Amino acid sequence: PSALSGQAAAQLPHVSVMLSGAVDTRTASHNETIDGAFRTLAIQISRPLFNVRGMHVAWLGEIMPAMLVTAGAPPSRVPTPLTNPAEANDPRRLERYAIRDSYGVGFAPLGAEAAFSVSEKMHVLFNVTSGVAWFSRVVPYGKATQANFTVAPGLFLERRIGGRQALAVGYQLHHLSNASMGGANPGMNSHIFSVRASKLR
């Protein structure tokens, strides 16, 4: 049928396209401001799992075919001949601290989404995705690596549009880090606002 109740819509599988952009980027290690950016295009798939007292819980997976990160070291973390002569005097190593663009892709198969019906057409969504990402340069800087682990909890407000479409807007805290695989783990936290368009299957 073309018309679905809010309860029924929350229990249907979703295929979604989401655009995200950061309003603030910081180091995960010291919460220092990075003069950067974080933008992603993501494709999400959800599949209902179970219901608990009006809360609809679904598995949520995500593929990010296009990621753009602008990142570098805060000024206090850039090596100098006094603090770290080995890196400060090596142009190739020093370049890893400069503000620069990195392009990447990501895959986050470990996720979940909980939906609460506010009205016939409105839902509040709590979700989290977790996975890996690979970038063309190290992110965010220095001894960080091109490969990173990611986790992104989020809060969204979703409204049904038409019979089987939905539009959601929300906030995510996107964290990426390398678990010290590169010898250090500055990591990066991005405060992100997202817009998601979904097709209910």
N, C-alpha and C positions, 0 to 999 in steps of 0.2 A: 504494500500500500504506500501511497505518496505521503500520507500524514501519519506521523509517529508521535506518541506521547513523549514527554521529557524523560520519564523513567525508561521507556523502550529505547530511545535514542542513545542514552548513556550506556546501554548494554550492547550496542552494535559495534563491530569492527570499524576502525577508522583508517583511512589513508590520508595523510596530511602533507602539506608543503608549508614550511615555516621560514620566515626571514627574520634575522636577529642582528642587532647592533648594540655595542657596548656604550654606556654613558660614562664609565669609569673603569680604568684598568690599573691593577696594583700587583706588586710582588706578593707571592704567597708566603715567602719566608719572613719578611719584615713589614709587610703592609705598606710599602712605600709606593708613591704614585709613579706610574709609568706613563710617559707622554706618548700614548699609543692608541690603538683601536683594535676591535675584534668584531668581525662580521662573518656571518655564516648563512648558507642556504642548506636547509635540512629537509629530508624526506622521512616522515615518521609513519610507522605502522603500529596499530594497537589491536589487541585481541582480548576480549573479556575473559576473566578468570573466575571471579566469584563475587557475590554480593553479601554485605554485612550491614544490617540495620540501615538500609537506605544508601549505603556507600557502595559504589560500583568500582571494583578493582580490576584493572587490565594490565597485561604485559605491554610494554612500550619499547619498541626498537627504533633505531635512528641511523640513517646514513647521511653523512655530510659530504656531498661531492664537491663543494666549493667553500673554502675557508680563507679569509684574508686577515692576517694578524700584523699589526704594526707594533713593534716592541723593541726595547733596548734597556740598558741599565740606567737606573736613577743616577744623577751626577755623583752622588757619594759612593757609588759602587764601581765607577770606572777606574781601572788601575792607573797609578801614576808611577814615575820612576822611584818615588820614595816608598810607596805602599807595596808595589809589586813590580819590580823592574823587569822580571822575565816576561811578563805579559805586556807591560807598557812599552817595551822596546821591540816588540814583535808585531809589525803591522797586521799580519794575518790573524793573530790572536786578539789583538786590540779591536779589530773590526767586529768581532763577535759581541762587543759591548755597545756598538752604535745603534741608534734608532734606525730601523729598516723594515721593509715589507717582507713578509713570508707568506707563501701560498701553501695550502694544505688540504688534506682530505681526512675524514674521520668515520669511524664505525663504532656505534654504541649499542650493542645487542642486549645489555643488561639494564633493564629499566622497568618502571611500573608507574601507573597513573590511577589515582583515586578521584572519582567524580561524585559530587554531591548536587542533587537537583535543588535549585533555588526557586524555580517556577517552571511552568510548562516548557519554556524555551531557553532557560538560563541554567548554566552549571558552573560551579566552582571546581577547579581542577588543581590537585596537588600531584606533581610528578617529579621523577628523577630519572636521568639516563646516565649510563656509565660505560666507558669503552676506551678506545685508543685513537690517537691522531698522529699524522706524520706531516711535517712541514718542509718546505724547500730550504729553510735555514734554521739554525737553533732558535728555540723559543723558551724563555724570553731573552736571555742573554748569557754571555760568558760560558761557563762550563755546563750549561743546560744542553739538551740534545734536540735533535730533529724529531725524534719519536717521544710521545708523551702519553700518559694515562689521563683520562678525563672523567669528571663527574659534574653533573649539573642539576641541582634541585630547582624546582620552579613552582610558581603560583600563577594560575590563569583564570580569567573569566571568559566563559564560552557562551555564545548565543547561536541557537539554530537559525538558519536562514533557508526558507523553503522546506521542501520535504526531506531531503537527505544531504544537506550541506550545513556546515557550522563554521563560525569565525570566532577565534579566540585571541585575546591580547593578554600579555602577562610579563612577569619578571623572572629572570633566572640568575643564579649565581654560578657562573661557569668557572670551574677550577681545572687547571692542567698542571702536571708536574711529571718528573721523570724517575721518581723513586731513587734519586742519587745515582742513576746509571752512568752519568757523565762525570762523577766525582763531586758534584754539587747539585743542589736542587732548589734554585730560587723560586721556581714555579710562577704561576700567573693566575690571579683572580680577576674575573671580568663581571661587572654588574651590567646585565643585559636586559633590554626590552625586546620582546618578540611579538610578531603577528603570525597567526597560524590559520590557514584555510584547510578544512577537512571535508572529505567525502565519506558519508556513512554508507557502508556496504550492505 
